[in-house]
Amino acid sequence: MRALPFLCTLLRPCALVRPSAALLRSTVLELAILTAHVLMYPTGMTQERRPPPPPLPPAPTEARDTRETREAREVLEGREGQEGPEAAGADDTPGAGNVTHLPVLLLHGFIDNRSVFLLLRRSLLRNGWRHVWSLNYSPLTCDLRTAATLLARHVEEVCAATGHERVDMVGHSLGGLVARYYIQRLGGDARVRTLVTLGTPHGGTRVAPLMSAHPLVRQMRPDSDVIAELAEPAPHCATQFIGFWSDLDQIMVPVETARIDHPDLMARNVRVSGVGHLALPVHGAVAAGIRQALTTEEAMAGARGAASVA
């Protein structure tokens, strides 16, 4: 089966580690990440600043004055009639001729906030993405559908502010489920080109039965109404899906529940070895895989199936 380039390199050393040693290393890494995240958590509690409104187009008189001024300058400089970038009709828009990435929206998981994406956000910005936003949904949210409705409004704001008609999304854990609900049930596939999920319980998870007292946790159970809705037919869904799932994700029970297995969705599942649930959004190799996924959407069009990075 043809695989994306990053599927051959992600976390290759983990394949040589015994399962018990890999689990120990993953647990230690999870504890270190949890400690760091607790310290960073307060920095992400406030909602990120909303995208600025799109700039107003220049008035016709301003545009005419600009052309007249340019023509007068050419006459004075003896360049009248000569061809230049402007005379040739070249696009002088900043960034013209360069690869333009779609805006990326980052969605955090249960009782988390946007601080979990600090490293992934930095990775995207350093590699050419100009528009990267995170969305906090309230920790008091009791219905996944409410968060999906909030996401729909945020997507419209981002599209209006950037001039793009579509966006890409990355969702960690519950955030991936919120994004998928928006795409499949609220018409979000018209706006979302690619959704990347990290450790998302697409089939529901059975971890921590006592936590089912929380409504959002109940919606992440295999027998919930939300999981049933997402399993319904979606024959015309235009979004590409990429599901990263880990063999050492102790929050996904069973671990395969983080795979996207739906007959109507254009989905690719990427198995990651030796990385726990909390490490997925901060691991450098996973970040590289996400960047590859977001830049190879055309090559993935129509591709379905599974791949391993072990």
SERO-4910 file (N, C-alpha, C, O; in steps of 0.05 Angstrom, whole numbers):
BEGIN
 pado doro    nc1    nc2    nc3   cac1   cac2   cac3    cc1    cc2    cc3    oc1    oc2    oc3
  Met    A     17    -24      0      0      0      0     18     25      0     37     26     16
  Arg    A     11     44    -17     27     68    -19     24     85      6      2     88     16
  Ala    A     46     94     17     45    109     42     57    137     38     73    141     19
  Leu    A     49    156     54     61    182     53     90    181     62     97    163     77
  Pro    A    106    201     54    135    200     61    140    199     91    158    184     99
  Phe    A    124    214    106    130    214    135    123    188    149    132    183    171
  Leu    A    107    171    136     99    146    149    123    127    152    122    108    168
  Cys    A    143    132    136    166    113    136    187    121    157    206    106    162
  Thr    A    184    145    169    205    155    186    196    161    214    213    162    233
  Leu    A    170    164    219    161    172    245    168    151    266    160    128    264
  Leu    A    183    159    286    188    143    310    199    115    303    192     96    317
  Arg    A    215    112    283    226     87    275    241     73    297    239     49    300
  Pro    A    257     87    314    272     73    335    254     58    354    263     39    367
  Cys    A    229     66    358    212     53    377    206     24    369    198      8    385
  Ala    A    209     18    343    203     -8    334    222    -29    345    217    -53    345
  Leu    A    246    -19    354    267    -37    364    266    -40    394    282    -55    405
  Val    A    247    -27    407    245    -28    436    225    -49    445    203    -51    433
  Arg    A    231    -64    465    213    -83    475    188    -69    486    190    -47    496
  Pro    A    164    -82    483    139    -69    492    141    -59    521    131    -37    526
  Ser    A    152    -74    540    153    -66    567    171    -41    571    163    -23    585
  Ala    A    193    -41    557    211    -17    558    198      7    545    200     29    555
  Ala    A    184      2    523    170     24    509    148     36    527    145     60    528
  Leu    A    134     19    541    113     28    559    125     44    582    113     65    590
  Leu    A    147     36    593    160     50    614    169     78    605    164     98    618
  Arg    A    182     79    581    191    104    570    167    122    565    168    146    570
  Ser    A    146    111    554    122    127    548    110    139    573    101    162    574
  Thr    A    109    122    595     97    131    620    113    154    632    102    174    642
  Val    A    140    151    632    157    172    642    153    198    627    151    220    638
  Leu    A    152    196    600    148    219    583    120    232    589    118    256    589
  Glu    A    100    215    592     73    226    598     73    242    624     61    263    626
  Leu    A     87    232    645     88    246    670    103    272    668     95    292    679
  Ala    A    125    272    652    140    297    648    123    318    633    123    341    640
  Ile    A    108    308    612     91    326    597     68    337    614     61    360    612
  Leu    A     57    320    631     35    328    648     45    350    668     31    370    672
  Thr    A     69    346    679     79    366    697     83    393    683     76    414    694
  Ala    A     95    392    659     99    417    644     73    430    636     70    454    637
  His    A     54    413    630     28    424    621     13    437    644     -1    457    640
  Val    A     15    426    667      2    438    691     14    466    695     -1    484    702
  Leu    A     40    469    691     52    496    694     43    515    673     40    539    678
  Met    A     39    505    648     32    522    626      2    526    624     -7    545    610
  Tyr    A    -14    510    638    -43    511    635    -55    539    639    -72    548    623
  Pro    A    -46    554    659    -58    581    663    -54    600    639    -70    618    635
  Thr    A    -33    596    624    -28    614    601    -49    610    578    -51    627    561
  Gly    A    -63    588    579    -82    583    558   -111    584    566   -129    576    551
  Met    A   -116    595    590   -143    595    600   -161    616    587   -185    612    584
  Thr    A   -149    638    578   -165    658    565   -168    651    535   -151    638    523
  Gln    A   -190    660    524   -195    655    496   -176    671    479   -169    694    485
  Glu    A   -166    658    458   -148    672    440   -162    695    426   -186    694    421
  Arg    A   -147    716    421   -158    740    408   -170    732    381   -158    717    365
  Arg    A   -194    742    376   -208    736    352   -193    747    327   -179    767    330
  Pro    A   -195    733    304   -182    744    280   -192    772    274   -216    777    277
  Pro    A   -175    790    265   -183    817    259   -202    817    235   -200    799    218
  Pro    A   -219    837    233   -237    838    209   -221    843    184   -200    855    185
  Pro    A   -232    834    161   -217    839    136   -215    868    130   -233    883    135
  Pro    A   -192    877    118   -189    906    112   -208    914     90   -215    899     73
  Leu    A   -217    939     92   -235    950     72   -220    955     46   -197    964     47
  Pro    A   -233    950     23   -219    956     -2   -215    986     -6   -232   1001      5
  Pro    A   -194    995    -20   -190   1024    -23   -212   1036    -40   -224   1023    -57
  Ala    A   -218   1061    -33   -238   1076    -48   -229   1079    -77   -205   1080    -83
  Pro    A   -248   1081    -96   -241   1084   -124   -223   1107   -130   -204   1106   -146
  Thr    A   -228   1130   -116   -211   1154   -120   -182   1149   -111   -164   1158   -124
  Glu    A   -179   1134    -89   -152   1127    -80   -138   1110   -100   -114   1114   -106
  Ala    A   -151   1090   -111   -139   1073   -131   -131   1089   -156   -110   1084   -168
  Arg    A   -149   1107   -165   -143   1123   -188   -119   1141   -184   -102   1144   -201
  Asp    A   -118   1154   -160    -96   1171   -153    -70   1156   -153    -49   1166   -162
  Thr    A    -71   1131   -144    -47   1114   -143    -37   1109   -171    -13   1110   -176
  Arg    A    -55   1102   -190    -47   1097   -217    -36   1122   -231    -15   1121   -245
  Glu    A    -49   1145   -226    -40   1170   -238    -13   1178   -227      5   1187   -242
  Thr    A     -9   1174   -201     17   1180   -190     39   1163   -201     61   1173   -207
  Arg    A     33   1137   -205     53   1119   -217     60   1127   -245     83   1126   -253
  Glu    A     39   1134   -261     44   1141   -289     61   1167   -290     79   1169   -307
  Ala    A     55   1186   -273     71   1211   -273    100   1206   -266    118   1218   -277
  Arg    A    104   1188   -247    132   1181   -239    147   1168   -261    171   1174   -265
  Glu    A    133   1151   -277    147   1138   -299    155   1158   -321    176   1156   -333
  Val    A    138   1178   -325    144   1199   -345    169   1215   -336    187   1220   -352
  Leu    A    169   1223   -311    191   1238   -300    217   1223   -301    239   1234   -305
  Glu    A    216   1196   -297    240   1180   -297    247   1169   -324    266   1154   -327
  Gly    A    231   1176   -345    238   1167   -372    231   1138   -376    243   1125   -394
  Arg    A    213   1126   -361    207   1098   -363    180   1093   -375    169   1071   -375
  Glu    A    168   1114   -387    141   1111   -398    141   1091   -421    158   1093   -438
  Gly    A    123   1073   -420    120   1052   -441    138   1028   -437    135   1009   -451
  Gln    A    156   1029   -416    173   1006   -411    157    985   -395    140    992   -379
  Glu    A    164    960   -400    150    938   -386    165    932   -360    189    930   -360
  Gly    A    150    930   -339    160    922   -313    141    903   -301    122    894   -314
  Pro    A    145    896   -276    127    877   -263     99    887   -263     80    871   -267
  Glu    A     95    913   -259     67    923   -259     56    923   -287     33    916   -291
  Ala    A     72    932   -307     62    933   -335     56    905   -345     38    901   -361
  Ala    A     71    886   -335     67    858   -344     44    845   -330     37    822   -336
  Gly    A     32    859   -311     10    848   -296     18    829   -274      2    811   -266
  Ala    A     43    831   -264     52    813   -243     37    819   -218     29    841   -212
  Asp    A     33    798   -202     19    801   -176     38    810   -155     58    796   -149
  Asp    A     33    835   -144     52    846   -124     41    841    -96     51    853    -77
  Thr    A     22    823    -94     12    816    -67     34    802    -51     47    784    -62
  Pro    A     37    809    -25     58    795     -9     54    766     -9     32    756     -4
  Gly    A     75    751    -15     73    722    -15     65    710    -41     63    686    -44
  Ala    A     59    727    -61     51    717    -87     73    700    -99     96    707    -97
  Gly    A     65    677   -110     85    659   -122     95    638   -102    107    619   -110
  Asn    A     89    642    -76     98    623    -56     75    605    -49     52    611    -55
  Val    A     81    583    -36     61    564    -28     45    577     -5     56    587     14
  Thr    A     18    577     -8      1    589     12    -14    567     26    -30    553     14
  His    A     -9    564     52    -23    544     68    -50    555     77    -53    579     82
  Leu    A    -69    537     79    -94    545     90    -92    551    120    -73    541    133
  Pro    A   -110    568    131   -109    572    160   -114    546    174   -127    528    165
  Val    A   -101    543    198   -104    519    214   -117    526    241   -108    545    254
  Leu    A   -137    511    248   -150    514    274   -143    490    292   -144    467    283
  Leu    A   -135    495    316   -127    475    335   -148    472    357   -157    492    369
  Leu    A   -157    447    362   -178    442    382   -168    423    404   -159    401    398
  His    A   -169    433    428   -159    417    451   -179    396    460   -201    394    450
  Gly    A   -170    380    479   -186    358    490   -201    365    515   -203    388    522
  Phe    A   -211    344    528   -228    346    552   -213    360    575   -190    353    580
  Ile    A   -226    379    588   -216    396    610   -188    406    604   -171    409    622
  Asp    A   -182    413    580   -156    423    572   -161    451    560   -183    462    561
  Asn    A   -140    463    550   -142    489    536   -121    491    515   -106    473    510
  Arg    A   -119    514    502   -102    518    479    -72    516    485    -56    514    467
  Ser    A    -65    517    511    -36    515    518    -24    488    510      0    486    507
  Val    A    -41    468    506    -30    442    498    -17    442    470     -1    425    463
  Phe    A    -24    463    454    -14    465    427      9    484    424     15    493    402
  Leu    A     22    492    446     43    511    445     65    503    425     73    519    408
  Leu    A     75    478    427     97    469    410     88    464    382    102    470    363
  Leu    A     64    453    378     54    447    351     49    474    337     55    476    313
  Arg    A     38    493    350     33    519    338     59    532    329     61    542    307
  Arg    A     79    530    347    106    542    340    118    527    316    130    539    298
  Ser    A    114    501    315    124    485    292    112    493    266    125    496    246
  Leu    A     86    498    266     72    506    242     81    534    233     86    538    209
  Leu    A     82    552    251     90    580    245    118    581    234    124    597    216
  Arg    A    136    565    245    164    565    235    167    552    208    188    555    195
  Asn    A    147    537    200    149    523    174    130    534    153    122    519    135
  Gly    A    123    559    155    109    572    134     80    577    137     68    590    120
  Trp    A     68    568    158     39    573    162     36    601    174     49    607    194
  Arg    A     20    618    162     16    645    172     -8    648    191     -7    664    210
  His    A    -28    631    187    -53    634    203    -57    608    219    -66    588    208
  Val    A    -51    609    245    -55    587    263    -70    597    287    -60    614    302
  Trp    A    -94    586    291   -110    595    314   -119    571    331   -121    549    321
  Ser    A   -123    577    356   -134    556    375   -161    566    385   -166    590    387
  Leu    A   -178    547    391   -205    554    401   -208    540    428   -206    516    430
  Asn    A   -214    556    449   -221    544    475   -251    542    476   -266    561    471
  Tyr    A   -261    518    484   -289    516    491   -290    512    521   -272    501    533
  Ser    A   -311    522    533   -313    524    562   -310    497    576   -322    477    566
  Pro    A   -295    495    598   -294    470    614   -321    463    626   -325    440    635
  Leu    A   -340    482    625   -366    476    636   -385    466    614   -408    460    619
  Thr    A   -375    463    590   -391    452    568   -401    424    575   -385    407    583
  Cys    A   -426    419    571   -438    393    578   -448    378    553   -457    356    556
  Asp    A   -446    390    530   -455    377    506   -435    383    483   -429    406    477
  Leu    A   -425    362    471   -406    364    449   -418    381    427   -403    395    413
  Arg    A   -444    379    423   -457    393    401   -454    423    405   -452    438    385
  Thr    A   -455    432    430   -452    461    435   -424    471    427   -421    492    415
  Ala    A   -404    455    433   -376    462    425   -374    462    395   -360    479    383
  Ala    A   -388    443    381   -387    442    352   -400    467    340   -391    477    319
  Thr    A   -421    477    352   -434    501    342   -416    525    346   -415    543    328
  Leu    A   -402    527    369   -383    548    373   -361    547    352   -352    568    342
  Leu    A   -352    523    346   -331    519    326   -340    530    299   -325    542    284
  Ala    A   -365    524    292   -376    533    266   -374    564    264   -367    574    243
  Arg    A   -381    578    285   -380    607    284   -351    616    282   -345    635    267
  His    A   -333    603    296   -305    611    295   -293    607    267   -278    623    258
  Val    A   -301    585    254   -291    580    227   -300    602    208   -284    611    191
  Glu    A   -324    611    210   -334    633    193   -318    659    198   -312    673    179
  Glu    A   -311    664    223   -295    688    230   -267    686    217   -257    705    206
  Val    A   -255    662    219   -229    658    207   -229    661    177   -212    674    166
  Cys    A   -249    650    164   -251    652    135   -255    681    126   -244    690    107
  Ala    A   -272    696    141   -277    724    135   -251    741    139   -246    759    123
  Ala    A   -236    734    160   -212    750    166   -189    745    147   -173    763    141
  Thr    A   -187    720    137   -164    713    120   -170    713     90   -152    713     74
  Gly    A   -195    712     83   -202    711     55   -202    683     43   -207    679     20
  His    A   -196    663     60   -196    635     51   -224    624     54   -239    631     72
  Glu    A   -231    607     35   -257    594     36   -257    568     52   -278    559     61
  Arg    A   -233    557     57   -232    532     72   -209    534     92   -191    551     90
  Val    A   -209    516    111   -189    515    132   -181    486    136   -194    467    127
  Asp    A   -159    482    150   -151    455    160   -154    455    190   -154    477    203
  Met    A   -157    432    202   -161    430    231   -144    407    242   -138    387    229
  Val    A   -135    411    267   -121    391    282   -136    389    309   -138    409    323
  Gly    A   -146    365    316   -160    362    341   -147    340    358   -142    318    348
  His    A   -142    346    383   -131    327    402   -154    316    419   -169    331    431
  Ser    A   -155    289    421   -174    275    438   -203    285    432   -212    282    409
  Leu    A   -217    295    452   -244    304    448   -246    326    426   -267    328    412
  Gly    A   -225    342    423   -226    363    403   -230    352    375   -243    364    358
  Gly    A   -218    329    370   -222    316    344   -250    307    339   -261    308    317
  Leu    A   -263    299    361   -291    290    359   -310    314    354   -329    312    339
  Val    A   -303    337    367   -319    361    363   -317    370    334   -337    377    321
  Ala    A   -292    369    323   -288    377    295   -303    359    276   -315    367    257
  Arg    A   -301    333    282   -314    314    264   -345    317    265   -358    314    244
  Tyr    A   -356    323    288   -385    328    290   -392    352    273   -412    352    259
  Tyr    A   -377    374    275   -382    398    259   -381    391    229   -398    401    214
  Ile    A   -362    375    221   -359    368    193   -381    351    183   -393    357    162
  Gln    A   -388    330    198   -408    311    188   -437    319    193   -454    313    177
  Arg    A   -442    333    215   -469    338    223   -478    367    220   -502    372    219
  Leu    A   -459    385    217   -467    414    215   -458    426    189   -457    450    186
  Gly    A   -451    409    169   -444    419    143   -416    431    141   -409    445    122
  Gly    A   -399    424    161   -372    436    161   -353    426    139   -332    437    135
  Asp    A   -361    405    125   -343    395    104   -341    415     81   -322    413     65
  Ala    A   -359    434     80   -357    456     60   -335    475     67   -325    490     49
  Arg    A   -326    475     92   -306    494    101   -279    480    108   -258    493    106
  Val    A   -280    455    115   -256    441    125   -245    423    103   -258    404     94
  Arg    A   -220    429     95   -207    412     74   -196    386     87   -202    364     77
  Thr    A   -181    389    109   -168    366    122   -172    368    152   -167    389    164
  Leu    A   -180    346    164   -181    344    193   -161    323    202   -162    300    194
  Val    A   -142    331    219   -123    313    231   -131    308    260   -133    328    275
  Thr    A   -135    284    268   -142    278    296   -119    263    310   -106    247    298
  Leu    A   -115    270    335    -94    258    351   -106    245    376   -116    258    394
  Gly    A   -106    218    376   -117    204    399   -146    211    404   -153    216    427
  Thr    A   -162    211    384   -191    218    386   -207    192    388   -203    174    371
  Pro    A   -226    190    406   -242    166    409   -264    164    389   -288    167    395
  His    A   -257    159    364   -277    158    342   -297    135    347   -321    138    339
  Gly    A   -289    114    359   -307     92    365   -317     92    394   -330     73    402
  Gly    A   -309    112    409   -316    113    438   -294     98    454   -283     79    445
  Thr    A   -290    108    478   -270     96    496   -283     87    522   -302     99    532
  Arg    A   -272     65    533   -283     54    558   -266     61    582   -270     49    604
  Val    A   -247     79    580   -229     85    601   -244     99    624   -263    113    620
  Ala    A   -235     94    649   -245    108    673   -275    108    675   -288    129    671
  Pro    A   -288     85    680   -317     84    681   -330    104    701   -352    114    696
  Leu    A   -316    110    723   -327    128    743   -330    156    733   -345    172    744
  Met    A   -315    163    712   -317    191    701   -342    195    684   -346    217    674
  Ser    A   -358    174    680   -382    177    664   -402    195    676   -423    201    664
  Ala    A   -397    204    700   -415    224    713   -416    250    697   -435    265    698
  His    A   -394    256    683   -393    280    667   -406    275    640   -400    256    627
  Pro    A   -424    293    632   -438    289    606   -420    286    582   -426    270    564
  Leu    A   -398    301    581   -380    299    558   -367    272    557   -362    260    536
  Val    A   -360    261    580   -348    234    581   -368    214    572   -361    195    557
  Arg    A   -393    217    580   -414    198    570   -417    199    540   -422    179    527
  Gln    A   -413    223    528   -415    225    499   -391    212    485   -392    208    461
  Met    A   -370    206    500   -347    193    488   -347    163    492   -328    149    485
  Arg    A   -369    153    503   -371    124    507   -381    111    481   -394    123    464
  Pro    A   -374     85    477   -381     72    451   -411     71    446   -419     70    423
  Asp    A   -428     72    467   -457     69    463   -471     96    464   -495     97    467
  Ser    A   -456    118    461   -469    145    463   -483    153    438   -478    141    416
  Asp    A   -501    172    440   -516    182    417   -497    196    397   -501    194    373
  Val    A   -477    210    408   -458    224    390   -443    204    373   -440    209    348
  Ile    A   -432    183    385   -418    163    369   -436    150    348   -428    144    326
  Ala    A   -462    146    356   -481    134    337   -486    154    314   -488    145    291
  Glu    A   -488    179    320   -493    199    299   -469    200    279   -474    201    255
  Leu    A   -445    198    289   -422    199    272   -418    173    255   -404    173    235
  Ala    A   -431    152    264   -430    127    249   -451    126    226   -450    108    210
  Glu    A   -469    146    226   -489    146    205   -477    152    177   -455    163    176
  Pro    A   -490    146    156   -479    150    129   -472    179    124   -486    198    133
  Ala    A   -450    184    110   -441    210    103   -429    209     74   -406    214     70
  Pro    A   -446    202     55   -437    196     28   -424    219     13   -408    214     -5
  His    A   -430    243     20   -420    266      4   -400    283     20   -395    306     12
  Cys    A   -389    273     41   -371    288     57   -345    293     41   -332    275     32
  Ala    A   -338    319     39   -315    327     22   -289    330     37   -269    337     25
  Thr    A   -289    326     63   -265    331     79   -247    306     79   -257    283     80
  Gln    A   -221    311     79   -201    289     82   -196    286    112   -194    305    127
  Phe    A   -194    261    121   -189    255    150   -163    239    153   -157    221    137
  Ile    A   -148    247    173   -124    232    180   -124    228    210   -124    247    225
  Gly    A   -124    202    218   -126    196    247   -100    184    257    -92    162    250
  Phe    A    -86    199    274    -62    189    288    -71    174    313    -84    185    330
  Trp    A    -63    149    315    -69    133    339    -44    119    349    -27    111    333
  Ser    A    -42    116    375    -18    105    387    -23     78    400    -44     73    412
  Asp    A     -4     60    397     -6     34    410     -2     35    440     -7     15    454
  Leu    A      6     58    450     10     62    479     -7     84    491     -1     95    512
  Asp    A    -29     89    477    -48    109    487    -66     96    508    -84     81    501
  Gln    A    -62    103    533    -77     90    555   -104    103    560   -119     94    577
  Ile    A   -110    125    546   -136    137    548   -156    125    528   -180    125    533
  Met    A   -146    115    506   -163    102    486   -164     72    493   -144     58    491
  Val    A   -188     63    500   -192     35    507   -215     24    491   -238     31    495
  Pro    A   -208      7    471   -182     -3    463   -167     19    447   -180     38    438
  Val    A   -142     15    442   -126     36    428   -136     40    400   -133     62    389
  Glu    A   -147     19    387   -156     21    360   -181     39    357   -189     46    335
  Thr    A   -193     47    379   -216     65    377   -209     92    367   -227    107    358
  Ala    A   -183     99    367   -175    125    356   -171    124    325   -164    144    313
  Arg    A   -176    101    313   -176     99    284   -203    110    273   -223    109    286
  Ile    A   -202    120    248   -226    129    235   -235    107    216   -223    104    194
  Asp    A   -256     93    223   -265     71    207   -294     77    199   -313     69    213
  His    A   -298     90    177   -325     97    167   -324     93    137   -307    104    123
  Pro    A   -343     78    126   -342     71     97   -345     95     79   -336     93     56
  Asp    A   -357    117     88   -362    139     71   -340    161     72   -340    179     56
  Leu    A   -322    159     91   -303    181     95   -277    174     82   -268    151     81
  Met    A   -264    194     70   -238    192     58   -218    194     81   -210    217     88
  Ala    A   -209    172     92   -193    172    116   -168    156    113   -166    136     99
  Arg    A   -147    165    127   -122    152    129   -115    150    158   -115    170    172
  Asn    A   -109    126    168   -101    121    196    -71    117    198    -60    101    183
  Val    A    -59    131    217    -30    130    221    -24    119    249    -31    132    269
  Arg    A    -12     96    249     -5     83    275     22     94    285     42     93    270
  Val    A     22    105    309     46    116    321     55     97    344     38     89    360
  Ser    A     80     91    345     91     73    366    106     88    387    121    106    382
  Gly    A    101     79    412    117     89    435    110    117    445    126    129    459
  Val    A     87    127    438     78    154    446     52    152    460     33    140    450
  Gly    A     50    165    484     25    164    499      6    186    490     11    201    472
  His    A    -17    187    504    -39    205    497    -31    234    499    -35    250    480
  Leu    A    -18    242    521    -11    270    525     12    279    507     14    303    501
  Ala    A     28    260    498     52    267    481     44    272    452     60    284    438
  Leu    A     21    263    443     14    265    415     15    294    404     27    298    383
  Pro    A      4    314    419      5    341    407     32    355    411     35    378    401
  Val    A     51    344    426     76    358    432    100    343    421    122    354    421
  His    A     97    319    411    120    304    401    129    315    374    113    319    356
  Gly    A    155    319    372    166    331    347    161    314    322    156    325    301
  Ala    A    163    288    325    159    271    301    130    271    292    124    270    268
  Val    A    111    272    312     83    274    305     78    301    291     62    303    272
  Ala    A     90    323    302     87    349    289     96    349    260     83    361    243
  Ala    A    118    335    255    128    333    228    108    318    210    104    325    187
  Gly    A     96    297    222     76    282    207     51    299    201     40    297    179
  Ile    A     44    316    220     21    334    215     27    354    193     10    358    175
  Arg    A     51    365    193     58    384    172     58    370    145     48    381    125
  Gln    A     68    346    143     68    330    118     39    325    109     32    328     86
  Ala    A     22    318    129     -6    312    122    -20    336    110    -36    334     92
  Leu    A    -15    360    122    -29    384    113    -18    394     86    -31    410     73
  Thr    A      5    385     78     16    394     53     14    373     31     23    378      8
  Thr    A      3    350     37      0    329     16    -29    321     13    -35    299      6
  Glu    A    -47    340     17    -75    334     15    -83    325    -13    -99    307    -16
  Glu    A    -71    337    -33    -78    330    -60    -70    301    -66    -84    286    -80
  Ala    A    -46    294    -57    -36    266    -61    -53    246    -47    -55    223    -54
  Met    A    -67    255    -25    -83    237     -9   -112    236    -19   -127    219     -9
  Ala    A   -119    253    -37   -147    254    -46   -156    226    -55   -143    214    -73
  Gly    A   -177    217    -43   -188    191    -51   -174    168    -38   -183    145    -41
  Ala    A   -153    173    -23   -138    151    -10   -152    143     16   -160    160     32
  Arg    A   -155    117     19   -166    107     44   -148     84     53   -133     73     38
  Gly    A   -150     78     79   -135     55     89   -120     61    113   -126     80    128
  Ala    A    -99     45    118    -84     47    143    -55     46    136    -47     36    115
  Ala    A    -39     56    155    -10     55    152      2     53    179    -10     60    199
  Ser    A     26     43    181     40     40    206     66     56    206     80     57    185
  Val    A     72     68    228     98     82    231    115     69    251    135     80    260
  Ala    A    109     44    258    125     29    277    152     22    265    168      9    278
***
